[in-house]
Amino acid sequence: MFDGPEPIYLQIAEHLRDQVLTGALTEGDQVMSTTQFATTYRINPATAAKAFTLLVTEDVIYKQRGVGMFVADGARERLRERRRGAFYTDRLGPVLAEAGLLGISSADLIRYIEEKELRA
């Protein structure tokens, strides 16, 4: 499952972020323990723990001592805000720059988007 080029702990963190964003995990849901995660995906528990630590620092999950890890209140909205910002700077910005190089106007882009929305 975690066979991408990024370090595994980053892939795990991204996987959990995606679960929160899609609603597969909601506020207050318990997240698999590092041991369960390590056993399920056959990875080192320290790798899973590193991912969980990252998510705790991002306020996506929190630790309840002796009980486990849980999705933090407001985690989904925080993740959406971060991804929206990244979407504009990391994805849409380069697309608009390329469109400008190719002479594609804003009106052409809007028309294309509207046509795609109608087909969806």
C-alpha positions in Angstrom: 0.0 0.0 0.0 2.7 2.5 0.9 5.0 2.0 -2.1 5.4 5.6 -3.3 8.6 7.5 -3.6 8.1 9.5 -0.4 9.1 8.2 3.0 6.6 5.8 4.4 5.7 7.9 7.4 4.7 10.7 5.1 2.6 8.3 3.0 0.9 7.1 6.2 0.2 10.6 7.3 -1.3 11.5 3.9 -3.4 8.4 4.0 -4.9 9.4 7.3 -5.4 13.0 6.2 -7.3 11.7 3.1 -9.5 9.5 5.4 -10.3 12.6 7.5 -11.0 14.7 4.3 -13.3 12.1 2.8 -15.2 11.5 6.0 -14.0 8.0 6.4 -12.7 9.2 9.8 -14.7 11.9 11.6 -14.0 14.0 14.7 -13.6 11.9 17.7 -13.1 8.6 15.8 -10.4 6.4 17.2 -7.4 5.9 14.8 -5.7 2.5 14.6 -2.8 2.3 17.1 0.7 2.4 15.9 1.0 -1.3 16.7 -2.2 -2.2 14.8 -1.0 0.0 11.9 2.4 -1.6 11.9 0.9 -5.1 12.0 -1.7 -4.4 9.3 0.7 -2.8 6.8 3.8 -4.8 7.9 5.9 -1.7 8.7 8.1 -0.7 11.6 6.0 0.6 14.5 8.5 3.5 14.8 7.5 4.5 11.3 3.8 4.6 12.1 4.6 6.4 15.3 6.5 9.1 13.3 3.5 9.6 11.1 1.2 9.9 14.1 3.5 12.4 15.8 3.4 14.5 12.6 -0.4 14.4 12.6 -0.5 15.4 16.3 1.7 18.4 15.6 -0.7 19.4 12.7 -3.6 19.1 15.1 -5.3 16.4 13.0 -5.2 13.8 15.7 -4.7 13.8 19.4 -3.5 11.3 22.0 -5.6 10.3 24.9 -3.1 8.7 27.3 -3.9 5.0 27.9 -6.8 5.0 25.4 -5.4 5.8 21.9 -5.3 8.3 19.2 -8.4 10.2 18.0 -9.4 12.6 15.2 -9.2 16.1 16.6 -12.2 18.5 16.5 -12.1 20.7 13.4 -9.5 18.5 11.7 -11.4 18.2 8.5 -11.9 21.9 8.1 -8.2 22.6 8.9 -7.1 20.1 6.3 -9.4 21.5 3.7 -8.1 25.0 4.3 -4.5 23.8 4.0 -5.2 21.8 0.8 -7.1 24.7 -0.8 -4.2 26.9 -0.3 -1.8 24.3 -1.7 -4.2 23.7 -4.6 -4.0 27.3 -5.8 -0.2 27.7 -5.3 1.0 24.2 -6.2 -1.5 23.1 -8.9 -3.6 25.9 -10.3 -0.8 28.4 -10.5 1.4 26.3 -12.8 -1.7 25.4 -14.9 -2.5 29.1 -15.4 1.1 29.9 -16.2 1.1 27.1 -18.8 -2.2 28.3 -20.2 -0.7 31.8 -20.5 2.2 30.4 -22.5 -0.1 28.5 -24.8 -2.3 31.5 -25.3 -5.4 30.0 -23.7 -7.6 32.8 -22.3 -9.4 32.9 -19.0 -12.7 32.7 -20.9 -11.5 29.5 -22.7 -10.5 28.0 -19.3 -13.9 28.9 -17.8 -15.8 27.5 -20.8 -13.7 24.2 -20.5 -14.4 23.9 -16.8 -18.1 24.6 -17.3 -18.3 21.9 -20.0 -16.6 19.4 -17.8 -19.0 20.2 -14.9 -22.0 19.6 -17.2 -20.6 16.1 -18.2 -19.9 15.1 -14.6 
